[in-house]
Amino acid sequence: MQSPLSYEQKRAVVVGCFSGMGEATARIVGELGAEIVAVDIKKPKVAHADFFEVDCRDPGAIDSAVVEIAQAGPIDALFYCAGLPGGSFSNIDVMSVNFLGQRHFVEACVPHMKRGDGVASISSAAGMAYMMALERVKELLALTDHAEALAWVKEADAAGNLEGYSFSKMCTIVYVLNRGPLLTRETGIRFNCISPGPTDTPMMPHFEEQVGKAFMDNFPKPIGRNSSADEQAWPLAFLNSSAASYISGENIFTDGGCAGGIMTGSIDLSKMMPS
Ligand SMILES: NC(=O)c1ccc[n+]([C@@H]2O[C@H](COP(=O)([O-])OP(=O)(O)OC[C@H]3O[C@@H](n4cnc5c(N)ncnc54)[C@H](O)[C@@H]3O)[C@@H](O)[C@H]2O)c1
């Protein structure tokens, strides 16, 4: 029997696979049998059949790449792993890559995908308070036109009313929870995301610079250490495989239990965070 985790005979598009979780996802899904179509702003070193240089801030570049990708073969699985950490990157760029570019990429690929295919993306434990910002997130999500949504983001930023990184992650979770069931009902395509805790990738030094190493070291980690990129790539590989054929519209906190503990009170943030 073929393992339901197998990607044999499948073509997987991995966006953001130059480094970190995207690189790990392309490597693992490739080892599971997929033909990898790599997409990134930088040419990745991970093995791939095809590469498209795309800046995910640019919806036109996404549209052109997706047309070419779909002309060359099927899109059986889409992994959106591109992201920026905030800090030295502007709120506009962070929102553009982490959420607006993600949504544009997903919606551009959907017409080329079929029943049983999967889309998986990456949010973050930083988005765990999405229920507290639901109305504002839904206001942006209602703007399905990229240019209108970008104008909303620019206005919020100019008003000093935006923390780009955590807001982009809240938007990702709500987009997946809200769009996933509709997409699955209409097309049979499943759509899920993961929300990692601190993970050792090239993004980690950016977080340490922004909030301090002590903050990242003291961030609640029930498993007692940071995650590796592979430990995030495996859940992504699972979500887009037929092993997850009844999972859609789901956000999985891949944070070793941190979010659940905070939400239900078994982890007291005030005791664990540096003052
Ligand atoms: N590392 C962590 O602790 C952590 C925790 C939670 C969530 N995340 C999220 O995981 C995702 C992957 O990040 P990572 O930790 O693997 O970091 P990373 O920096 O290694 O990977 C980010 C990838 O996105 C690509 N990218 C950046 N800007 C792009 C653009 N404009 N167009 C196309 N590609 C672009 C990069 O080249 C790189 O391949 C991000 O969404 C990040 O926010 C990271």
The ligand as an SDF file (V2000), in Angstrom:
LIG
                    3D

 44 48  0  0  0  0  0  0  0  0999 V2000
   11.1210   31.4850   12.4350 N   0  0  0  0  0  0  0  0  0  0  0  0
   10.1430   31.6350   13.3380 C   0  0  0  0  0  0  0  0  0  0  0  0
   10.3790   31.6420   14.5590 O   0  0  0  0  0  0  0  0  0  0  0  0
    8.7180   31.7420   12.8710 C   0  0  0  0  0  0  0  0  0  0  0  0
    7.6940   31.5550   13.8160 C   0  0  0  0  0  0  0  0  0  0  0  0
    6.3790   31.6150   13.3980 C   0  0  0  0  0  0  0  0  0  0  0  0
    6.0730   31.8550   12.0740 C   0  0  0  0  0  0  0  0  0  0  0  0
    7.0880   32.0560   11.1750 N   0  0  0  0  0  0  0  0  0  0  0  0
    6.7050   32.2720    9.7760 C   0  0  0  0  0  0  0  0  0  0  0  0
    7.1840   31.2090    8.9850 O   0  0  0  0  0  0  0  0  0  0  0  0
    7.2770   31.6280    7.6210 C   0  0  0  0  0  0  0  0  0  0  0  0
    8.6120   31.1690    7.0450 C   0  0  0  0  0  0  0  0  0  0  0  0
    9.6410   31.8970    7.7060 O   0  0  0  0  0  0  0  0  0  0  0  0
   11.0410   31.2510    8.1180 P   0  0  0  0  0  0  0  0  0  0  0  0
   11.1230   31.2960    9.5980 O   0  0  0  0  0  0  0  0  0  0  0  0
   11.2250   29.9660    7.4150 O   0  0  0  0  0  0  0  0  0  0  0  0
   12.0340   32.3950    7.6000 O   0  0  0  0  0  0  0  0  0  0  0  0
   12.9970   32.5270    6.3320 P   0  0  0  0  0  0  0  0  0  0  0  0
   13.4160   33.9420    6.3330 O   0  0  0  0  0  0  0  0  0  0  0  0
   14.0350   31.4670    6.3680 O   0  0  0  0  0  0  0  0  0  0  0  0
   12.0460   32.2350    5.0850 O   0  0  0  0  0  0  0  0  0  0  0  0
   11.3030   33.2220    4.4270 C   0  0  0  0  0  0  0  0  0  0  0  0
   11.2970   32.9010    2.9430 C   0  0  0  0  0  0  0  0  0  0  0  0
   10.4930   33.8860    2.2830 O   0  0  0  0  0  0  0  0  0  0  0  0
   11.1990   34.3660    1.1400 C   0  0  0  0  0  0  0  0  0  0  0  0
   10.7670   35.7300    0.8380 N   0  0  0  0  0  0  0  0  0  0  0  0
   10.9630   36.8570    1.5670 C   0  0  0  0  0  0  0  0  0  0  0  0
   10.4700   37.9240    0.9310 N   0  0  0  0  0  0  0  0  0  0  0  0
    9.9330   37.4740   -0.2250 C   0  0  0  0  0  0  0  0  0  0  0  0
    9.2740   38.1020   -1.3140 C   0  0  0  0  0  0  0  0  0  0  0  0
    9.0790   39.4430   -1.3420 N   0  0  0  0  0  0  0  0  0  0  0  0
    8.8500   37.3310   -2.3430 N   0  0  0  0  0  0  0  0  0  0  0  0
    9.0740   35.9940   -2.3390 C   0  0  0  0  0  0  0  0  0  0  0  0
    9.6870   35.3310   -1.3390 N   0  0  0  0  0  0  0  0  0  0  0  0
   10.1190   36.0670   -0.2920 C   0  0  0  0  0  0  0  0  0  0  0  0
   12.6680   34.2970    1.5670 C   0  0  0  0  0  0  0  0  0  0  0  0
   13.5610   34.3750    0.4610 O   0  0  0  0  0  0  0  0  0  0  0  0
   12.7010   32.9630    2.2970 C   0  0  0  0  0  0  0  0  0  0  0  0
   12.8590   31.8870    1.4110 O   0  0  0  0  0  0  0  0  0  0  0  0
    7.0740   33.1410    7.6560 C   0  0  0  0  0  0  0  0  0  0  0  0
    5.7440   33.4510    7.2840 O   0  0  0  0  0  0  0  0  0  0  0  0
    7.2770   33.4950    9.1230 C   0  0  0  0  0  0  0  0  0  0  0  0
    6.5950   34.6590    9.4920 O   0  0  0  0  0  0  0  0  0  0  0  0
    8.3940   32.0110   11.5430 C   0  0  0  0  0  0  0  0  0  0  0  0
  1  2  1  0
  2  3  2  0
  2  4  1  0
  4  5  1  0
  4 44  2  0
  5  6  2  0
  6  7  1  0
  7  8  2  0
  8  9  1  0
  8 44  1  0
  9 10  1  0
  9 42  1  0
 10 11  1  0
 11 12  1  0
 11 40  1  0
 12 13  1  0
 13 14  1  0
 14 15  2  0
 14 16  1  0
 14 17  1  0
 17 18  1  0
 18 19  2  0
 18 20  1  0
 18 21  1  0
 21 22  1  0
 22 23  1  0
 23 24  1  0
 23 38  1  0
 24 25  1  0
 25 26  1  0
 25 36  1  0
 26 27  1  0
 26 35  1  0
 27 28  2  0
 28 29  1  0
 29 30  1  0
 29 35  2  0
 30 31  1  0
 30 32  2  0
 32 33  1  0
 33 34  2  0
 34 35  1  0
 36 37  1  0
 36 38  1  0
 38 39  1  0
 40 41  1  0
 40 42  1  0
 42 43  1  0
M  CHG  2   8   1  16  -1
M  END
$$$$
